[in-house]
Amino acid sequence: MSHSSFYKDEWFLDSNASTYFTPFESDFVNMILGNYDWVETANSRPLLFIVTSSTILIEHEIFNPKKKTTKVTVSNL
């Protein structure tokens, strides 16, 4: 079921994932630069070399289709 939203960005999050990735420096709350080695994603190719670790806060909507209500919350990744 579709509903309108004032958010322009899209994220697809896997609730079973142990790590999340973004190429956009502006998404980070703070950054800890380092050598975090290569990681393999579900795609497995290409491998990704991780150079920073940080927290990302995402403000998003949660839509309840039964009640047709929307609430805004912030998730910490």
Beta strands, then each sheet from edge to edge (+ up, - down):
strand 1: 28-33
strand 2: 38-39
strand 3: 48-49
strand 4: 52-64
strand 5: 69-76
sheet 1: 1+ 4- 5+
sheet 2: 2+ 3-
end
